[in-house]
Amino acid sequence: MSLGSLLTHRADTFVKGEARDGYGQPTGSLSPKLTAEPCRLRPLDLRRQGEVSTGLTRDAVLASHRLYFGPGADVSEADTIDVKTASGQVLASGLNVLLVRKACNGDGSVHHLEVDCREVR
């Protein structure tokens, strides 16, 4: 079974825009980054924790969802993701990316990406 056959959902990925208000603060606008990127959504128990590395420290975070992407997907921390079925039904929206992990094969090549997210309501 190939990885592509397991990626049955579609993700629209957004990055925070550079727009600033009159006080120099970010406006919170989002710019499209990826559209209909194949993925697989898996809800997580909120007790399950991931880690976020920031320089020399590691912070524990609660993730609500895990997404699986192919090895070439351009997903990074702080992106926002909406996930739909292939027919367009919304499964989750407003997922903030907390952590992106590369799962590697035995030879060191990247097999897929595991992306921990938290749903913001």
N, C-alpha and C positions, 0 to 999 in steps of 0.2 A: 504494500500500500504506500503510495507516494505522499509526501507532505502536502502537496497541493490539494489532494482529495480530502484532507482533513480540515483545510481552511475554508469552511463553508459560509462564513459571515463576511461582511464588508465593513471597513472602517474608513470614516472621513476624519482626517487629522487636521488640527488647526494649531497655529502658533500665535502667541500673543503679539499683537501689532506694536509698532513703534510710536503710534499716535500719542500725543501728550495734550493734556488740558491746559488752561491758562495759567495754572500753578506749577506746571512741569511734571505733574503726576500722570502715570499711564491711564489711559481711558478704559482699558479692559477690552478693547476691540480685538477680535480674532481674525487672522488671515488664513485662508485655506492653504494647506501644505500637501496633503495626499487626498485623493478621492477614490473611493471604492477599492481600497487596498485589501486583498484577501487576508483574512485573519480567522481566529477562533476565539470565542468569548467563553470564559469560565467564571461564574460567580464564586467568590470565596467566603468562607465563614469569617466574620469580622474579627474573630479572635486570632486569626492567622496573621503573623507579622512578617514584614520584610525589613530590609535595611536600606538606608539612604546614606551614601558616603558624601561628606562635605569636607574636603581637605584631610585633616588628621582625625576627624571624629566620625562616628557611625551612629545614626539615630534610628531607633526602632519606629516603624510606622505601621498603621493598620491599613491594609489594602482590602477593598471590597470586590475587586475583579482582577482576573489575570487574562491577558490577551496573548495569543501566540501568532507570530508573523513569520514570513519567510526570511531568509538570511539577508536579503537585499533591501528590506523595508527601512525607510528613513524616519525612524521614530526616536525622539529624545525626551529626556526628562523635562517636565514643565509644559509639554504639549497637552492639548485637550482633544479627546477622541469621542466620536459618536459611532455606535455600532448598529448595523442593520442586517437583516437577512438578505439573501440574494434578491428576494422579491420586493424589498424596500421597507419591511416592517421594522420599526425602531425597537431594538432590544435594550440599549442603554445609551444615555446621552450625558454629556458633561463629565466624562471620566478624565480626571487629571492624572497624568503619568507621574508616578513616584520613582520608579526604578526600571531600568532596561538591562536585562541580562542576556548575554550571548551563550547559547547552549552549543557546545562544540562536539564534533566527531572525534574519533580516536586520533586522527592525523592532525588535529588542531584547526581544521576548517570549521566555519560557523555553519551549523545545521539549521537553527532557527533562533528567533528572539522570543524571550519571555518578558512580558511587560506587566508590571504590577501597577494597578490604578486604584484611585479612590473616587467614588461617585460623589459629586457635589450637587446638592439639591437646593 
